[in-house]
Amino acid sequence: ILNFALFGIPLVGADICGFFVNTTEQLCTRWQQLGAFYPFSRNHNTYNTIAQDPTAFSNYSISSTRDALLTRYKLLPFLYTLFYYAHVNGSTVARPLLSVFPKDTETWWNGHQFMWGDSLLISPVLEENAVSVVAYFPKARWYDYRNGTEVFASE
């Protein structure tokens, strides 16, 4: 997704929960949470695979997916603004940390986090059975989206 953005294709996304192979509830729930931040977000699969829409799973999965999508909907004005700038001046929507913090060598190989524009850092949980993530915060002023408190990066 980030490569396509750098190639000048900002409206891109993966098939959330996979396409050809059956998924698990845990994988699909985490993928829904991540996929809410894809520029193009859709859950899509082929025939002869299990249902993978959120209602096919537990109440936890339904609630978690709803929360992620509601966050996306709240951020739609920001997302649409990023698409406008991508159209007008060729900037990216989803971008790797290294494009925002090119002098920070810790961002050069960080493929687990990405940004919307220059200001929203997305740090998804990607490991099976994990319930948290150790995120890298480049030197900048950061705030928790949910509550507005400042997040202090360790030096």
Steps between C-alpha positions, in 0.01 A plus 500: 500500500778740592693411184200577282464835675862582421435400138226762482198277558341628822166310489618153591420231752529128560210254511431519873499152657654351186347385174581138406563335837275466805578735784469468877291728718805645673686567176194650334424724801855637505493541124172692524665733753797555269289515185293787637813707433563380147423780257266256321338284766293192415444149628492275196545131429426233239247220469544180701659672800344564838304816565734767633283804549498614865156351569636154420704514820449575869360813661857601584595496133187691404563765767870530420434539129226753566737706718770496232259600225344776712849640551547493123169679449596768752825551309340513154538880466874457565520203262314688226733797548799270452342365181444856379869582553598173331293604200622859488871462578576127488554453873428170671210408725641202690874539530791319659658663804824550308329741260395722790814454711778437243787592738383252766677175410262302725224573248689370198411135554179542698240321292256441784383855552384761254351845490205681355652821379764648725303483821315174570719205600339157464656216701297181444523174691633249247608200706264214571376488862650842573288753686739793481778637285831669570483805278785721392437873534736717297614819665195727471206607710244218515150480645273203566214529250243359742554727799726785385774434755857553394704186433864528597742295295791345684839640400 
